[in-house]
């Protein structure tokens, strides 16, 4: 159901809830202007980028206070204890308003279900309410210069010293690390174990001495990504999520939710492409119409699949499909969207700097980042082939080989 159609054929309780959410948004949020759908989340000015993060954090806090952040999460951990359809309705209504949850919303989707599944009771009661309200914001500290696509080969080292782990190493491509309060971190705690076995998942306060964050300026002049250096950073053992040396299982939960989140769009791109075709008198072109229908179908299927994966993980169940499929679909859809936007606009996409054209250009260039972030397409295809299709593994090292002995 499209947010614009609201509730014409919904069950009465769904319609009543939609009306409640709509009324709250009307009183607390800003209706989108005609040019708002073409806004992009690209901030060249560092002050503007920081303000956007603060605004997103504040908005999550307001949603939480009103009961619209963590709607279907367990009430004992600060959630609303509601039904999944309530979350869907809130997201549909939210599309009509300017305010949005930004990066804090993304990390709620990734880290929250991970804490529900792997966190201790104390961690769940202490951290999940702060996560859902954005009292604490988190960044992901996974990839390294020599461990991106092959994440399990990571080498950031953590050594036990009393009731603390002392961490040394470097992370990279860490979104919004310059703004967040905390991070969730993968470290190597047993170099003698096979590479998937000697990893530990930690939570770390980004203000801890020894952490240095350096923004990375991209080709579009924004600095969303960072590299993070850890020099004798002391982290309490109490910050371990799951078990020592079993952090890969925890990381897999994060990556599954990241794939599901990437697969869903807060503002469906199909709606924008349809509007773009209408504005440029291409809606009656049979080829454009067919490609629009194909894209919108793929986008909706991706969204439904993502919801199923996230709901299963929140319930502590095995996802009904390989989450890597969602990420592959998302990157494929991104390529299709950029190509279709360029075809609709024609040469205007190259010479006109209006908001529609800037959005289309960003959509075209976005194909590269989404096919890398959250796992490259090539690695995901290998993983799906081996895990889900039971195809033979690629030739390589022995999986029982100690990480220390693997050629670097």
Protein Blocks (a to p, Z undefined) as FASTA:
>chain_A
ZZklmpmkbcfklmmmmmmmmmmmmmmmccddfklmmpccddfblklmmmmmmmmmmmmm
mmmmnopgoklgcfknopaoiafklmmmmmmmmmmpmbdgkjmlmmmmmmmmmmmmmmcf
klmmmmmmmmmnomaccdddfbdfklmklmmlpcbdcddehjaccdedddehiahklmmm
bdcddddfblkbcfklmcccddddfkbghiacdddddfkopafbccdddehiacdfklpg
hjehilmmmmmmmmmmmmmmmmpcfbafklmmmmmmmmnopmmpmklmmmmmmmmmmmmm
mmmmmmmmmmmmmnopacfbdfklmmmmmmmmmmmmmmmmmmmnmmmlmmpccfklmmmm
mmmmmmmmmmmggpafklmmmmmmmmmnopacdddddfkbcfklpcZZ
